[in-house]
């Protein structure tokens, strides 16, 4: 796999396995295994490969949907030059955002077998929806006494196609 991850302060923050058994790594790095790959790369069992121009920002989390699509979250402006606003989805060739995205970082992703995607992070809005009680977003606070987590954490439920669900 190679051990060199390059960048100012390189770190791999999350891993996921694609349906074809390729390993995806995301984080804050400019290269991995000697291959230029900004923030997102995949290991095919022999070599590291990039996803186009990679991530502009910092990738914090990654998940694979039941469709096989890859979802990358973090503090991200774009993936492979496609604007994503902190949450992007790709099929190996094309990337897109989830609507108008999140207004702050996605820090955790969890797909469900039903094709929903649960997203946790430091955001207050998801698309045009306000992430607050009574809105379309489920709000759940993490232990507020925990150091380093002064902001409320939110969980949103997304339909498989990206629309927020009540």
Secondary structure, DSSP 8 states (H G I E B T S, - for coil): ----EESTT-EEEEEEE-TTS-EEEEEE-SEETTEE-SSEEEE-SS-EEE-TT-EEEEEEEEEE-TTS-EEEEEEEEEETTEE-TTEEEE-SS-EEESTT-BSS-EEEEEE-TTS-EEEEES-SEETTEE-STTSSSEE----TTSTT--S--EEEEE-TTS-B--
